[in-house]
Amino acid sequence: MAKANKVIITCAVTGAIHTPSMSPHLPVTPEEIADAAIGAAEAGAAIVHLHARDPETGKPDQTPEAFLPFLKVIKQRTDCVINLTTGGAPYMTVQERLRPAAELQPEVASLNMGSMNFGLYPMLNRFKEFRFEWERQHLENSRDLVFKNTFSDIEYVMKTCSENGTRFEFECYDVSHLYNLAHFRDRGLVKGPLFVQTVFGLLGGIGPHPEDVLHMKRTADRLFGDEYRWSVLGAGRNQMPIAAMAAAMGANVRVGLEDSLWDGPGKLAESNAIQVKRVRGILEGLGLEIATAAEAREMLALKGGDQVAF
């Protein structure tokens, strides 16, 4: 793992996992998504990871036209690094998922590094009432859902985005995903510094136990040496514990309402900025400094905010 004096905070502001009925604070409209991203950046996030939603129903929307209204506002009002999803929602085709990043050419795009079961249905045990029918179906259908990210899919995203100078947040939900990334590195399709986002606690991927965190780090260290930057995200209640333990080992961190709706036991987070401030307090309590957007660009060898297509 590359040594760094400062920690990059990424904030994933809305995602495609949670649904509007779960929290009144989940950003849905372009205005809400823009305000959430700007607030997160002002609180200390160097990178904002973005999905789009239908402003009426909150359903994930992976058309470039859905992204443009908030991207322009965020770019005008902050200097943060904008990271667009190529994950979209697990039921979308890779062609659908790739369109925003391919057309809008961000500095960073997320890239899921392997196919996997993607179990959201346990949330039906907590949430019983839904405003929109798609929400219940979205969760229930995940019992029989494989989030498809084949070698062909991954290569397609890599080649398309790399032509535009877009680099990647490699989302690795299990150890095999690290080996998949090493395969593409060995073939020369990607090169360091690799921004490796290890994901813990989502049903279908690796768990949130400290030994799981250590195993992912040890494996990445062995595969990538000093050519990668490690980052972590913990799903749900695992968000802050995972961030704290990994940051103490040199990791960057990701928070945001995509990954967790909560700000402590039973308390909904009222904004993305609250989670950024909370993790920033943890990091500073550990004696760590927070990277600015400019410093994150240097650490990740990004092309710059003036080289995007929005």
C-alpha positions in Angstrom: 0.0 0.0 0.0 1.3 3.4 -0.9 2.2 5.5 2.1 0.2 8.8 2.5 0.3 11.6 5.0 -3.3 12.5 4.5 -6.6 10.7 4.2 -9.1 11.0 1.3 -12.7 11.1 2.4 -15.2 10.0 -0.3 -18.9 10.6 0.2 -21.4 8.5 -1.7 -24.5 10.7 -1.4 -27.4 8.6 -2.6 -26.6 5.3 -4.4 -29.1 2.8 -5.7 -29.5 0.5 -2.7 -31.7 2.5 -0.3 -35.2 3.7 -1.3 -37.0 7.0 -0.5 -39.4 5.5 2.1 -36.4 4.4 4.2 -35.4 8.0 5.1 -36.7 11.5 4.4 -33.1 12.6 4.2 -32.1 10.4 1.2 -31.3 12.8 -1.8 -33.6 12.1 -4.7 -34.1 15.2 -6.9 -31.2 16.9 -8.8 -31.4 19.8 -6.4 -31.2 17.5 -3.3 -28.3 15.5 -4.8 -26.4 18.7 -5.7 -26.9 20.2 -2.2 -25.9 16.9 -0.6 -22.7 16.7 -2.6 -21.8 20.4 -2.0 -22.5 20.0 1.7 -20.3 16.9 1.9 -17.4 18.7 0.1 -17.7 21.6 2.4 -17.5 19.2 5.4 -14.3 17.7 4.1 -15.0 15.2 1.4 -12.4 15.4 -1.4 -14.4 13.0 -3.6 -18.2 12.7 -4.1 -19.5 9.5 -5.6 -22.8 10.0 -7.5 -25.8 8.2 -8.8 -29.0 9.7 -10.3 -32.6 9.0 -9.5 -36.0 9.7 -10.9 -37.1 12.9 -9.1 -40.7 11.7 -8.8 -40.2 8.2 -7.5 -36.6 8.0 -6.4 -36.0 5.0 -8.7 -32.4 4.7 -9.9 -31.9 6.4 -13.3 -28.8 5.8 -15.3 -29.4 8.1 -18.2 -26.7 10.9 -18.7 -29.6 13.4 -18.9 -30.5 12.6 -15.3 -26.9 13.4 -14.1 -26.3 16.6 -15.9 -28.5 19.0 -13.9 -26.6 18.3 -10.6 -23.2 17.7 -12.1 -23.0 21.3 -13.5 -24.1 22.8 -10.2 -21.6 20.7 -8.2 -18.8 21.6 -10.6 -19.6 25.3 -10.4 -19.8 25.5 -6.6 -17.0 23.1 -5.5 -13.6 21.9 -6.5 -14.3 18.3 -5.3 -13.5 15.3 -7.5 -16.6 13.9 -9.1 -16.8 10.1 -9.3 -19.7 8.7 -11.4 -21.1 5.2 -10.9 -20.8 2.5 -13.5 -22.5 0.1 -11.1 -25.9 1.9 -11.6 -28.3 -0.6 -10.1 -27.7 -4.4 -10.1 -30.5 -5.2 -12.5 -29.2 -2.9 -15.3 -27.1 -4.0 -18.3 -23.5 -2.9 -18.4 -24.3 -0.8 -21.4 -26.9 1.1 -19.4 -24.6 1.4 -16.4 -21.7 2.8 -18.4 -23.5 5.6 -20.4 -23.0 8.5 -17.9 -19.3 7.8 -17.4 -18.7 7.2 -21.1 -20.4 10.3 -22.3 -19.6 12.7 -19.4 -15.9 11.6 -18.9 -15.5 12.2 -15.2 -12.2 12.2 -13.4 -13.2 9.0 -11.6 -15.7 6.2 -12.2 -16.5 3.3 -10.0 -15.9 -0.2 -11.3 -17.3 -3.3 -9.7 -14.6 -6.0 -9.9 -16.7 -9.2 -10.0 -20.1 -10.8 -10.3 -21.8 -11.5 -7.0 -25.1 -12.2 -5.1 -26.4 -8.8 -4.0 -28.8 -9.4 -1.1 -30.9 -6.3 -0.1 -34.0 -8.3 1.0 -33.1 -8.4 4.7 -34.0 -4.7 4.8 -37.6 -5.8 4.5 -37.4 -6.9 8.1 -36.8 -3.3 9.2 -38.9 -1.4 6.6 -42.5 -2.4 6.2 -44.2 0.6 4.5 -43.3 1.9 1.1 -44.6 4.9 -0.9 -43.8 3.4 -4.3 -44.3 -0.2 -5.5 -40.8 -0.4 -7.0 -39.2 -0.1 -3.6 -40.6 -3.4 -2.2 -39.8 -5.2 -5.5 -36.3 -3.8 -5.6 -35.6 -5.4 -2.2 -37.6 -8.6 -2.7 -36.1 -9.4 -6.1 -32.6 -9.4 -4.7 -33.2 -12.9 -3.3 -32.7 -14.1 -6.9 -30.3 -11.5 -8.2 -26.8 -11.9 -9.5 -25.0 -8.5 -10.0 -23.3 -9.3 -13.3 -19.8 -8.1 -13.7 -18.0 -10.6 -16.0 -14.5 -10.3 -17.2 -15.9 -9.1 -20.5 -18.0 -6.4 -18.8 -15.1 -5.2 -16.7 -12.8 -5.0 -19.7 -15.5 -3.1 -21.7 -15.8 -0.4 -18.9 -12.0 -0.2 -18.5 -11.3 0.3 -22.2 -14.2 2.8 -22.7 -13.4 5.0 -19.8 -9.6 4.8 -20.1 -9.9 6.3 -23.6 -11.3 9.5 -21.9 -8.6 9.7 -19.2 -11.1 8.5 -16.5 -9.5 6.6 -13.7 -11.3 4.2 -11.4 -12.5 3.5 -7.9 -12.2 -0.3 -8.0 -15.0 -1.6 -5.8 -13.9 -5.0 -4.3 -16.6 -6.8 -2.3 -14.5 -10.0 -1.7 -11.0 -11.4 -2.0 -11.6 -12.8 -5.5 -12.3 -9.2 -6.7 -8.7 -8.2 -5.7 -7.4 -11.1 -7.8 -9.6 -10.0 -10.7 -8.1 -6.5 -10.5 -4.6 -8.0 -10.4 -5.4 -9.9 -13.6 -6.3 -6.7 -15.5 -3.3 -5.0 -14.0 -1.0 -7.8 -15.3 -2.6 -7.5 -18.7 -1.8 -3.8 -18.8 -5.4 -2.6 -18.9 -5.0 -0.5 -15.7 -2.0 0.8 -13.9 -1.1 2.4 -10.6 -1.9 4.2 -8.5 -4.9 1.9 -8.2 -7.7 3.3 -6.0 -9.0 0.1 -4.3 -12.3 0.5 -2.4 -12.8 -2.6 -0.2 -16.5 -3.1 0.7 -17.5 -4.8 3.9 -20.9 -6.0 5.3 -23.1 -6.3 2.2 -24.9 -9.6 2.0 -23.1 -11.5 -0.8 -19.7 -10.0 -0.2 -17.1 -10.3 2.6 -18.2 -9.7 6.2 -17.3 -6.8 8.5 -15.2 -8.7 11.0 -11.8 -7.1 11.8 -10.2 -10.3 10.5 -12.0 -9.7 7.2 -10.6 -6.2 7.0 -7.1 -7.5 7.7 -7.4 -10.3 5.2 -8.4 -7.9 2.4 -5.5 -5.5 3.3 -3.0 -8.3 3.5 -4.1 -9.7 0.1 -4.1 -6.3 -1.5 -0.6 -5.5 -0.1 0.7 -8.8 -1.5 -0.9 -8.3 -4.9 -0.3 -4.6 -5.4 2.5 -3.5 -3.1 3.0 0.3 -3.1 1.0 0.8 -6.4 -2.4 1.1 -4.7 -4.3 3.5 -2.4 -6.5 1.6 0.0 -10.0 2.8 0.9 -12.8 1.2 2.9 -16.5 1.4 3.2 -18.6 -0.4 5.8 -22.3 -1.0 5.0 -25.0 0.1 7.4 -24.0 0.1 11.1 -20.5 -1.1 10.1 -19.7 2.3 8.5 -17.9 4.1 11.3 -16.2 1.0 13.0 -14.7 -0.1 9.6 -13.6 3.4 8.9 -11.9 3.8 12.3 -10.1 0.5 12.3 -8.9 0.8 8.7 -7.9 4.4 9.0 -5.6 3.4 11.9 -3.9 1.0 9.4 -3.5 3.7 6.7 -6.7 3.5 4.8 -8.7 6.2 3.1 -12.4 6.1 3.9 -15.9 6.4 2.3 -19.1 7.4 4.0 -22.5 8.7 2.7 -26.2 7.7 2.6 -25.5 5.3 -0.2 -23.7 3.1 2.3 -25.5 3.8 5.5 -28.6 5.8 6.4 -27.6 6.1 10.1 -25.9 8.4 12.4 -25.7 6.1 15.4 -28.0 3.4 16.7 -31.6 4.0 15.6 -30.9 7.6 14.5 -31.2 8.5 10.8 -28.5 10.7 9.5 -30.0 14.0 8.5 -27.5 14.7 5.8 -24.4 13.3 4.1 -22.4 16.2 5.6 -23.1 14.9 9.1 -21.5 11.5 8.3 -18.5 13.3 6.7 -18.1 15.4 9.8 -18.4 12.4 12.1 -15.7 10.4 10.2 -13.5 13.5 10.0 -13.7 13.7 13.8 -12.6 10.1 14.1 -9.7 10.7 11.7 -8.5 13.8 13.4 -8.8 12.1 16.7 -6.3 9.5 15.4 -4.0 12.4 14.5 -4.6 12.1 10.8 -4.9 15.0 8.3 -7.7 15.3 5.7 -6.8 15.5 2.1 -8.1 18.3 0.0 -9.5 17.7 -3.5 -6.3 19.0 -5.0 -4.3 16.6 -2.8 -6.6 13.7 -3.8 -6.0 14.5 -7.4 -2.3 14.3 -6.9 -2.5 11.1 -4.8 -4.6 9.3 -7.5 -3.0 10.8 -10.6 -6.3 12.3 -11.9 -6.6 14.3 -15.1 -8.2 17.4 -13.4 -11.7 18.8 -13.2 -11.2 20.9 -16.3 -10.9 17.7 -18.4 -14.4 16.4 -17.9 -17.3 16.7 -20.4 -19.8 18.5 -18.3 
